[in-house]
Protein backbone atom coordinates (compact mmCIF):
# COMPACT_ATOMS: atom_id res chain seq x y z
CA UNK A 1 0.00 0.00 0.00
CA UNK A 2 1.50 3.36 -0.93
CA UNK A 3 2.16 5.80 1.89
CA UNK A 4 1.33 9.47 2.31
CA UNK A 5 -1.63 9.65 -0.02
CA UNK A 6 -4.54 11.93 0.76
CA UNK A 7 -6.89 9.52 -1.01
CA UNK A 8 -6.10 5.84 -1.48
CA UNK A 9 -6.95 4.16 -4.77
CA UNK A 10 -9.99 1.90 -4.56
CA UNK A 11 -7.75 -1.17 -4.90
CA UNK A 12 -6.28 -0.49 -1.44
CA UNK A 13 -9.55 0.21 0.39
CA UNK A 14 -9.90 -3.36 1.69
CA UNK A 15 -6.40 -3.43 3.16
CA UNK A 16 -6.78 0.07 4.57
CA UNK A 17 -9.93 -1.14 6.35
CA UNK A 18 -8.03 -4.08 7.91
CA UNK A 19 -5.22 -1.75 8.93
CA UNK A 20 -7.75 0.49 10.67
CA UNK A 21 -9.31 -2.48 12.49
CA UNK A 22 -5.85 -3.52 13.69
CA UNK A 23 -5.19 -0.01 14.97
CA UNK A 24 -8.46 -0.05 16.94
CA UNK A 25 -7.61 -3.43 18.47
CA UNK A 26 -4.15 -2.16 19.45
CA UNK A 27 -5.65 0.97 21.01
CA UNK A 28 -8.20 -1.09 22.97
CA UNK A 29 -5.47 -3.40 24.27
CA UNK A 30 -3.32 -0.45 25.29
CA UNK A 31 -6.27 1.11 27.11
CA UNK A 32 -6.96 -2.12 29.03
CA UNK A 33 -3.28 -2.29 30.02
CA UNK A 34 -3.20 1.34 31.19
CA UNK A 35 -6.43 0.95 33.17
CA UNK A 36 -5.00 -2.16 34.84
CA UNK A 37 -1.81 -0.31 35.75
CA UNK A 38 -3.77 2.64 37.18
CA UNK A 39 -5.99 0.29 39.17
CA UNK A 40 -3.00 -1.61 40.55
CA UNK A 41 -1.18 1.57 41.52
CA UNK A 42 -3.98 3.63 43.04
CA UNK A 43 -6.67 1.19 44.19
CA UNK A 44 -5.23 -2.23 44.96
CA UNK A 45 -2.54 -1.32 47.49
CA UNK A 46 -2.64 -4.60 49.40
CA UNK A 47 0.28 -6.33 51.06
CA UNK A 48 0.47 -10.08 50.64
CA UNK A 49 1.42 -12.60 53.24
CA UNK A 50 4.80 -14.35 53.29
CA UNK A 51 3.24 -17.39 51.60
CA UNK A 52 0.39 -16.31 49.32
CA UNK A 53 -0.24 -19.90 48.16
CA UNK A 54 -1.37 -21.12 51.59
CA UNK A 55 -0.36 -24.04 53.76
CA UNK A 56 -0.06 -26.42 50.81
CA UNK A 57 3.01 -24.65 49.42
CA UNK A 58 5.86 -26.33 51.28
CA UNK A 59 8.67 -26.02 48.76
CA UNK A 60 11.95 -24.45 49.79
CA UNK A 61 11.29 -20.93 48.53
CA UNK A 62 8.06 -20.62 50.54
CA UNK A 63 9.59 -21.76 53.85
CA UNK A 64 11.69 -18.59 54.09
CA UNK A 65 10.53 -15.12 55.11
CA UNK A 66 10.22 -12.47 52.45
CA UNK A 67 12.69 -10.95 51.69
CA UNK A 68 15.04 -13.76 52.68
CA UNK A 69 17.92 -12.78 54.95
CA UNK A 70 21.45 -12.71 53.61
CA UNK A 71 23.24 -16.08 53.95
CA UNK A 72 20.04 -17.89 54.86
CA UNK A 73 21.58 -21.38 55.02
CA UNK A 74 24.91 -22.39 56.56
CA UNK A 75 25.02 -25.35 54.17
CA UNK A 76 23.06 -26.04 51.04
CA UNK A 77 19.75 -27.73 51.86
CA UNK A 78 19.18 -31.27 50.64
CA UNK A 79 16.34 -31.38 48.14
CA UNK A 80 14.66 -34.74 47.76
N, C-alpha and C positions, 0 to 999 in steps of 0.2 A: 504494500500500500504506500503510495507516495506520501511524503510528509509536507507540512506547511502549505496546504491548499485551503483556500477559503471555502471551496465547494468541491466535495469529492465527486468523481465520476460515478455514475450509477452502478458500474461494475464492482465498486468497492463498498457499496452501501451495506451489504450483508456482513462483511468482515468488520466494518466500522460499528455495526450494531453489536456484534459479539465482543468487540473491544470495550464498548461502553458498558455492557453487562459485567464484564470482568472488573472494570474499574469500580462499579457499584458494589460488587461482592468484596473487593479489597477494602473499600471504605467502610463497609459494614463490619468486617472482621477487625479492622483497626479501631473502630468505635467500641466494639465489645471488649477488646483488650484494654483500651484506655478506661472504660467504665469499671472494669474489674480491678485495675490498678488503683483507681481513685477510691473504690470501695474498700480495698484491702488497706490502704494507707489511712483513710480518715475514719472509717466505720468499724472495721473488724480488728481493733487493737486488743487482741486477747493473747495472753501468755499461755503456752502449753505446759503440760507436766513434763517431768524428766523422761517418762516413758509413755508417749501418746498412744501406743498400740495396746496398752493394757497388760494384765498379768500374764497373758499367754506369750508375750515376747520375752524370751529368756536367753536370747543369743548374747554374745559377748558385748556388743556395742550398746545394748540396752541395760546392762547391769551396772554401768558407770554413771556418775552424775554428769550433768551437762552444764557447762563445758567440762571435759575431763581434766583432772589436774595433770600437771607436768610430771613425767616419769611415773605413770600410774602403776605399773607393775615392776617389781624388782627383777623378776625373770619372766620370760615369755610364757603366757598361759598355754596349757595343753588343750588343743581343740580336738574333740573326738567326734 
